[in-house]
Amino acid sequence: MRNFITFFLLGLFLIPYSFILAICWPFSKKLTKKLSDFCVKKVPVGVFGVLHKIDEFQFFGYEESKQGLPKQFMIICNHQSLFDIPAFMRFMPEVDLRFIAKDALGKGVPLVSPMLKSQQHCLIPRNIRPLESVKLISDFGARAKEQNLVPVLFPEGTRSRDGNVQKFYTAGFRTLTEASQLPVVVCAIDGGWRIADLKGLLKNIHKGSYRLKVLKVYDCPNGKEECNKLLDEAKALIEQQLVEWRKKPLTER
Protein backbone atom coordinates (compact mmCIF):
# COMPACT_ATOMS: atom_id res chain seq x y z
CA MET A 1 0.00 0.00 0.00
CA ARG A 2 2.84 2.37 0.87
CA ASN A 3 4.46 1.79 -2.54
CA PHE A 4 1.20 2.61 -4.28
CA ILE A 5 0.89 5.88 -2.36
CA THR A 6 4.51 6.79 -3.13
CA PHE A 7 4.20 6.20 -6.89
CA PHE A 8 0.79 7.89 -6.99
CA LEU A 9 2.10 11.06 -5.33
CA LEU A 10 5.22 11.07 -7.50
CA GLY A 11 2.99 10.80 -10.54
CA LEU A 12 0.84 13.71 -9.39
CA PHE A 13 3.97 15.77 -8.88
CA LEU A 14 5.75 14.85 -12.13
CA ILE A 15 2.91 14.60 -14.67
CA PRO A 16 2.28 18.36 -15.01
CA TYR A 17 5.98 19.06 -15.66
CA SER A 18 6.17 16.16 -18.13
CA PHE A 19 3.03 17.27 -19.97
CA ILE A 20 4.13 20.89 -20.31
CA LEU A 21 7.59 19.99 -21.63
CA ALA A 22 6.15 17.43 -24.05
CA ILE A 23 3.74 20.00 -25.45
CA CYS A 24 6.32 22.78 -25.75
CA TRP A 25 9.17 20.79 -27.29
CA PRO A 26 7.78 20.44 -30.86
CA PHE A 27 6.88 24.14 -31.05
CA SER A 28 9.51 26.09 -29.13
CA LYS A 29 12.95 24.78 -28.21
CA LYS A 30 13.76 28.09 -26.52
CA LEU A 31 10.72 27.96 -24.25
CA THR A 32 11.37 24.29 -23.48
CA LYS A 33 14.91 25.24 -22.46
CA LYS A 34 13.62 27.90 -20.06
CA LEU A 35 11.09 25.49 -18.57
CA SER A 36 13.76 22.79 -18.26
CA ASP A 37 16.06 25.19 -16.42
CA PHE A 38 13.21 25.80 -13.98
CA CYS A 39 12.42 22.09 -13.63
CA VAL A 40 15.95 21.02 -12.73
CA LYS A 41 15.86 23.36 -9.75
CA LYS A 42 12.43 22.26 -8.51
CA VAL A 43 11.77 18.66 -9.56
CA PRO A 44 14.69 16.88 -7.79
CA VAL A 45 13.87 18.62 -4.51
CA GLY A 46 10.22 17.62 -4.88
CA VAL A 47 10.98 14.00 -5.80
CA PHE A 48 13.27 13.40 -2.85
CA GLY A 49 10.85 15.31 -0.65
CA VAL A 50 7.99 12.97 -1.55
CA LEU A 51 10.18 9.91 -1.00
CA HIS A 52 11.23 11.19 2.40
CA LYS A 53 7.70 12.06 3.47
CA ILE A 54 6.11 8.77 2.47
CA ASP A 55 8.92 6.24 2.68
CA GLU A 56 11.40 7.86 5.08
CA PHE A 57 13.89 7.82 2.20
CA GLN A 58 16.84 10.02 3.11
CA PHE A 59 19.05 12.14 0.88
CA PHE A 60 22.49 12.85 2.32
CA GLY A 61 24.14 15.68 0.40
CA TYR A 62 27.35 16.59 2.17
CA GLU A 63 27.18 20.36 1.77
CA GLU A 64 30.44 21.01 3.61
CA SER A 65 32.29 18.98 0.98
CA LYS A 66 31.41 21.62 -1.65
CA GLN A 67 33.32 24.38 0.11
CA GLY A 68 36.20 25.77 -1.90
CA LEU A 69 35.08 24.45 -5.28
CA PRO A 70 36.41 26.34 -8.33
CA LYS A 71 34.10 28.73 -10.18
CA GLN A 72 33.83 26.21 -13.02
CA PHE A 73 34.78 22.56 -13.11
CA MET A 74 33.91 19.14 -14.46
CA ILE A 75 32.75 16.18 -12.36
CA ILE A 76 33.61 12.49 -12.47
CA CYS A 77 31.72 10.04 -10.30
CA ASN A 78 30.76 6.39 -9.99
CA HIS A 79 27.41 5.45 -11.55
CA GLN A 80 24.62 3.35 -10.03
CA SER A 81 21.20 4.43 -11.29
CA LEU A 82 19.23 6.83 -13.44
CA PHE A 83 18.45 8.51 -10.12
CA ASP A 84 22.09 9.69 -10.10
CA ILE A 85 21.11 12.54 -12.43
CA PRO A 86 18.37 14.07 -10.22
CA ALA A 87 20.56 13.35 -7.19
CA PHE A 88 23.29 15.58 -8.64
CA MET A 89 20.71 18.23 -9.50
CA ARG A 90 19.49 18.07 -5.91
CA PHE A 91 23.06 18.28 -4.58
CA MET A 92 24.33 21.11 -6.81
CA PRO A 93 21.44 23.45 -7.71
CA GLU A 94 23.85 26.39 -7.71
CA VAL A 95 25.55 25.31 -10.97
CA ASP A 96 24.30 24.36 -14.44
CA LEU A 97 25.02 20.65 -14.77
CA ARG A 98 25.24 18.88 -18.11
CA PHE A 99 25.54 15.09 -18.38
CA ILE A 100 27.12 12.71 -20.84
CA ALA A 101 24.55 9.94 -21.27
CA LYS A 102 23.27 7.36 -23.73
CA ASP A 103 20.98 8.81 -26.36
CA ALA A 104 18.20 6.39 -25.38
CA LEU A 105 17.38 8.81 -22.56
CA GLY A 106 16.67 11.46 -25.16
CA LYS A 107 13.94 9.41 -26.81
CA GLY A 108 10.47 8.99 -25.37
CA VAL A 109 11.23 9.29 -21.65
CA PRO A 110 8.64 11.65 -20.11
CA LEU A 111 10.13 14.79 -18.58
CA VAL A 112 13.69 13.53 -19.03
CA SER A 113 13.96 13.45 -22.85
CA PRO A 114 12.84 17.02 -23.65
CA MET A 115 14.90 18.30 -20.72
CA LEU A 116 18.12 16.59 -21.89
CA LYS A 117 17.62 17.66 -25.50
CA SER A 118 16.59 21.26 -24.83
CA GLN A 119 19.51 21.82 -22.43
CA GLN A 120 21.92 20.21 -24.92
CA HIS A 121 23.32 17.48 -22.73
CA CYS A 122 25.78 15.18 -24.52
CA LEU A 123 23.77 12.19 -25.75
CA ILE A 124 25.89 9.39 -27.21
CA PRO A 125 24.28 6.83 -29.57
CA ARG A 126 24.90 3.22 -28.51
CA ASN A 127 26.51 2.00 -31.77
CA ILE A 128 28.36 5.16 -32.71
CA ARG A 129 31.86 4.94 -34.18
CA PRO A 130 34.70 5.85 -31.77
CA LEU A 131 35.79 8.89 -33.77
CA GLU A 132 32.24 10.21 -33.89
CA SER A 133 31.93 9.75 -30.12
CA VAL A 134 35.17 11.67 -29.61
CA LYS A 135 33.82 14.51 -31.77
CA LEU A 136 30.57 14.71 -29.78
CA ILE A 137 32.37 14.78 -26.43
CA SER A 138 34.97 17.27 -27.65
CA ASP A 139 32.30 19.67 -28.95
CA PHE A 140 30.39 19.22 -25.69
CA GLY A 141 33.48 20.03 -23.61
CA ALA A 142 34.24 23.18 -25.59
CA ARG A 143 30.61 24.31 -25.32
CA ALA A 144 30.57 23.66 -21.56
CA LYS A 145 33.69 25.78 -21.11
CA GLU A 146 32.31 28.62 -23.21
CA GLN A 147 28.85 28.64 -21.59
CA ASN A 148 30.04 28.22 -17.98
CA LEU A 149 28.44 24.78 -17.65
CA VAL A 150 29.56 21.93 -15.38
CA PRO A 151 29.90 18.68 -17.37
CA VAL A 152 29.38 15.40 -15.52
CA LEU A 153 31.03 12.19 -16.69
CA PHE A 154 30.54 8.67 -15.33
CA PRO A 155 33.83 6.99 -16.35
CA GLU A 156 32.41 3.49 -15.83
CA GLY A 157 30.26 4.06 -18.90
CA THR A 158 27.36 2.07 -17.48
CA ARG A 159 25.54 1.59 -14.18
CA SER A 160 26.92 -0.72 -11.51
CA ARG A 161 24.35 -3.42 -10.74
CA ASP A 162 25.82 -4.37 -7.35
CA GLY A 163 27.09 -1.01 -6.12
CA ASN A 164 30.77 -1.90 -6.59
CA VAL A 165 32.89 0.52 -8.61
CA GLN A 166 33.64 -0.84 -12.06
CA LYS A 167 36.55 -0.14 -14.39
CA PHE A 168 37.07 3.53 -15.28
CA TYR A 169 37.51 4.09 -19.01
CA THR A 170 39.94 6.79 -20.08
CA ALA A 171 38.98 7.78 -23.64
CA GLY A 172 35.94 9.94 -22.85
CA PHE A 173 37.66 11.49 -19.85
CA ARG A 174 40.77 12.48 -21.83
CA THR A 175 38.65 13.95 -24.61
CA LEU A 176 36.54 15.98 -22.19
CA THR A 177 39.52 17.34 -20.24
CA GLU A 178 41.38 18.28 -23.41
CA ALA A 179 38.36 20.11 -24.81
CA SER A 180 37.21 21.86 -21.63
CA GLN A 181 40.52 22.41 -19.78
CA LEU A 182 38.54 22.44 -16.52
CA PRO A 183 39.56 21.33 -13.02
CA VAL A 184 38.28 17.87 -12.14
CA VAL A 185 36.04 17.33 -9.11
CA VAL A 186 35.78 13.73 -7.90
CA CYS A 187 32.49 12.76 -6.27
CA ALA A 188 31.17 9.57 -4.69
CA ILE A 189 27.57 8.42 -4.85
CA ASP A 190 25.83 5.51 -3.15
CA GLY A 191 22.32 4.14 -2.78
CA GLY A 192 21.20 4.17 -6.39
CA TRP A 193 22.06 0.56 -7.15
CA ARG A 194 19.45 -0.58 -4.62
CA ILE A 195 16.65 1.20 -6.50
CA ALA A 196 17.95 0.88 -10.07
CA ASP A 197 15.00 -1.18 -11.33
CA LEU A 198 11.34 -1.78 -10.45
CA LYS A 199 12.11 -4.72 -8.17
CA GLY A 200 14.66 -2.65 -6.28
CA LEU A 201 12.28 0.28 -5.99
CA LEU A 202 9.55 -1.89 -4.49
CA LYS A 203 11.92 -3.63 -2.11
CA ASN A 204 14.37 -0.93 -1.03
CA ILE A 205 12.74 2.48 -1.36
CA HIS A 206 11.31 2.35 2.19
CA LYS A 207 13.89 3.76 4.63
CA GLY A 208 16.48 3.75 1.86
CA SER A 209 19.04 6.45 1.26
CA TYR A 210 21.09 8.29 -1.34
CA ARG A 211 24.47 9.79 -0.55
CA LEU A 212 26.56 12.21 -2.59
CA LYS A 213 29.83 13.86 -1.58
CA VAL A 214 32.74 15.77 -3.10
CA LEU A 215 35.98 13.92 -2.36
CA LYS A 216 38.78 15.87 -4.05
CA VAL A 217 39.55 18.59 -6.57
CA TYR A 218 42.32 18.14 -9.15
CA ASP A 219 43.87 20.56 -11.60
CA CYS A 220 43.10 19.69 -15.20
CA PRO A 221 45.42 16.81 -16.19
CA ASN A 222 47.71 17.12 -19.18
CA GLY A 223 48.26 14.11 -21.39
CA LYS A 224 47.49 10.43 -21.19
CA GLU A 225 49.71 9.63 -18.22
CA GLU A 226 48.22 12.30 -15.96
CA CYS A 227 44.68 11.34 -16.98
CA ASN A 228 45.29 7.68 -16.17
CA LYS A 229 46.85 8.53 -12.82
CA LEU A 230 43.95 10.81 -11.89
CA LEU A 231 41.37 8.17 -12.79
CA ASP A 232 43.20 5.52 -10.77
CA GLU A 233 43.32 7.79 -7.73
CA ALA A 234 39.68 8.82 -8.17
CA LYS A 235 38.51 5.22 -8.34
CA ALA A 236 40.45 4.38 -5.16
CA LEU A 237 39.01 7.42 -3.35
CA ILE A 238 35.46 6.48 -4.32
CA GLU A 239 35.92 2.84 -3.28
CA GLN A 240 37.29 3.96 0.07
CA GLN A 241 34.35 6.31 0.63
CA LEU A 242 31.83 3.57 -0.16
CA VAL A 243 33.49 1.26 2.38
CA GLU A 244 33.35 3.97 5.05
CA TRP A 245 29.70 4.75 4.36
CA ARG A 246 28.62 1.13 4.40
CA LYS A 247 30.28 0.22 7.70
CA LYS A 248 28.56 3.01 9.65
CA PRO A 249 24.98 3.19 10.95
CA LEU A 250 22.70 5.10 8.60
CA THR A 251 22.39 8.06 10.99
CA GLU A 252 26.19 8.58 10.85
CA ARG A 253 26.46 8.59 7.09
WOLINUR-V469410 format. One record per pair of residues at least 4 apart in sequence whose ideal C-beta (glycine too) atoms are under 6 Angstrom apart, sorted by the first residue. I is the first residue (numbers start at 0). J is the second residue. Records with the same first field share a line. If there is no record, write none. Layout:
BEGIN
I = J  J
END
This chain:
BEGIN
2 = 201
3 = 7
4 = 53
5 = 53  54
8 = 49
9 = 13  49
10 = 14
12 = 45
13 = 17  110
14 = 18
16 = 38  110
17 = 109  110
20 = 31  34  113
23 = 27  30  31
24 = 31  113
28 = 117
31 = 113  117
32 = 117
35 = 114  117  118
38 = 42
39 = 88
40 = 92
43 = 85  88  89
44 = 48
46 = 85
47 = 58  89
50 = 54  56
51 = 56
54 = 204  205
55 = 206
56 = 204  207
57 = 208
58 = 209
59 = 210  252
60 = 90  211
61 = 212
64 = 212  213
65 = 213
69 = 182
71 = 147  181
72 = 181  182  184
73 = 150  179  181  183
74 = 151  184  186
75 = 152  154  185  233
76 = 186  188
77 = 164  188  237
78 = 83  153  155  158
79 = 158  159  191  192
80 = 191  195
82 = 86  191
83 = 188  191
84 = 98
86 = 209  211
87 = 91  96
90 = 211
94 = 149
95 = 148
96 = 149  151
97 = 120  143  148  150
98 = 120  151
99 = 121  152
100 = 104
102 = 122  124
104 = 108  111  115
105 = 112  115  116  122
108 = 112
113 = 117
115 = 120
121 = 139
123 = 132
127 = 131  132
133 = 137  174
136 = 171  174  175
137 = 174  178
140 = 175  178  179
141 = 178
142 = 146
143 = 148  150  179
144 = 179
152 = 175
154 = 167  168  172
155 = 165
156 = 168
159 = 163  165  192
162 = 192
164 = 234  237  238
167 = 230  234
169 = 173  226  227
172 = 226
173 = 226
175 = 179
176 = 219  220
180 = 219
181 = 219
182 = 216  218  219
183 = 217
184 = 213  216
185 = 214  215  233  236
186 = 213
187 = 212  214  237  240
188 = 211
189 = 210  241  244
190 = 208  209  210
193 = 199  203
194 = 199  200  203  204
195 = 199
199 = 203
200 = 204
203 = 207
210 = 244  252
214 = 236
217 = 229
220 = 225  226  229
221 = 225
244 = 252
247 = 251  252
END
